[in-house]
Amino acid sequence: MKLFTVGPVACRPEVLQDMGIQMFSHRSKEYQRIHREAVERLQRFLETKGQVFLFPSSGSGVMEGTVRNCVEKKMLCCVTGEFGKRYAEVGVSNGKEVEKLETEIGNPVTPEELDEKLSSAKDIEAVAITYNETSVGILNPLPELAKVVKDHGKLLFVDAVSAMGGVEIKVDDWGIDVCFSSSQKCFGVPPGLAMASISSEALEMSSRAKNKGWYFDFKLYEKYQQGEWSTHMPPPVPQIAALNKELEIVEREGGKQKRLELYQKRAKRIREGVEDLGLKLYPKPGYESPTVACVNAPAGMKGLDVYERMRKEGFELAKGYGVLKERTFRIGNMGYITIEGIDEMLQTLGKVVRK
Ligand SMILES: Cc1ncc(COP(=O)(O)O)c(C=O)c1O
């Protein structure tokens, strides 16, 4: 099956090969080396001098971690789709008061709306933004939104699960306090690992937090990383080795900008190919995600029909998600995908929608 999924995604053979190493203790020198290399490479990729930690969970684990470590009473969740809703649910289920800034489906959050909301609710401590809303295929205007959050002096959490590795992120320049993702998305590594940058302000909040639990305690991640380039429990060593390899490949192939250009090139090919077939993308024009195309199903077909028929032809796309389940299907642009593979997929999609 050829994968155009939104995670888990196809991984490079070279990366999968590095996961087959014999295990060693997470207290050994062998482990410390790959942990340190992966962290330092991520720091360069995310353009941060702050801390970057590796978590033995998927991205949702860090989402919960932000709420438990860095919010005392109240947070704001920007909701542009299902994953923004999840953030709000995670907040509420951890006993926090959650305000929502919800947009009409298919539309991004605008800096003006966010400014208005923060001006009217002064007791908000932190703002959560989904950079790339995977369910709808929208890229929110993060640099502008981040500026508003910082002008109001709030902590900023960025769910970059389907953005990190495929879309520009400048953690320090944009003032992001926690920016997290998971291995099974743009970095093209199997699931089981999350990674996040954590600012000194976020760590300061964590040191004062009550009832933050143990497993996702950011201060414990800091302690074990500073002390011995490790974690306070056995981490997913194969995934960390794989991430380190993928980041090494990024550097070998010309660095971060080259990788982001590749994502742009693939996204353009997918978008133009879809439009050439007479299909329309769901999101508001100008905010289409470069890592997932959310496409309106053609007349007379449901999104699920397109998905099933493509599967029969050997291509796994992604189903529509949440309220868009019936009306859309999605084409992932994450992980190990070639331009030739995209052309082949588009040709098959043409056959499927014309039938
Ligand atoms: C934008 C976004 N946020 C959060 C998540 C949840 O991440 P994970 O599945 O790694 O827990 C996903 C998963 O698809 C996502 O796309």
The ligand as a MOL file (V3000), in Angstrom:
LIG
                    3D

  0  0  0     0  0            999 V3000
M  V30 BEGIN CTAB
M  V30 COUNTS 16 16 0 0 0
M  V30 BEGIN ATOM
M  V30 1 C -2.9950 18.6700 15.0060 0
M  V30 2 C -2.9330 17.4330 15.8320 0
M  V30 3 N -2.8710 17.5640 17.1540 0
M  V30 4 C -2.8000 16.5030 17.9780 0
M  V30 5 C -2.8140 15.2280 17.4740 0
M  V30 6 C -2.6910 14.0800 18.3950 0
M  V30 7 O -1.3840 13.6120 18.3110 0
M  V30 8 P -1.0350 12.0980 18.6360 0
M  V30 9 O -1.9100 11.2660 17.7390 0
M  V30 10 O 0.4160 12.0000 18.3240 0
M  V30 11 O -1.3630 11.8980 20.0670 0
M  V30 12 C -2.9050 15.0250 16.0940 0
M  V30 13 C -2.9570 13.6940 15.5330 0
M  V30 14 O -3.2660 13.4740 14.3750 0
M  V30 15 C -2.9570 16.1650 15.2610 0
M  V30 16 O -3.0070 16.0300 13.9300 0
M  V30 END ATOM
M  V30 BEGIN BOND
M  V30 1 1 1 2
M  V30 2 1 2 3
M  V30 3 2 2 15
M  V30 4 2 3 4
M  V30 5 1 4 5
M  V30 6 1 5 6
M  V30 7 2 5 12
M  V30 8 1 6 7
M  V30 9 1 7 8
M  V30 10 2 8 9
M  V30 11 1 8 10
M  V30 12 1 8 11
M  V30 13 1 12 13
M  V30 14 1 12 15
M  V30 15 2 13 14
M  V30 16 1 15 16
M  V30 END BOND
M  V30 END CTAB
M  END
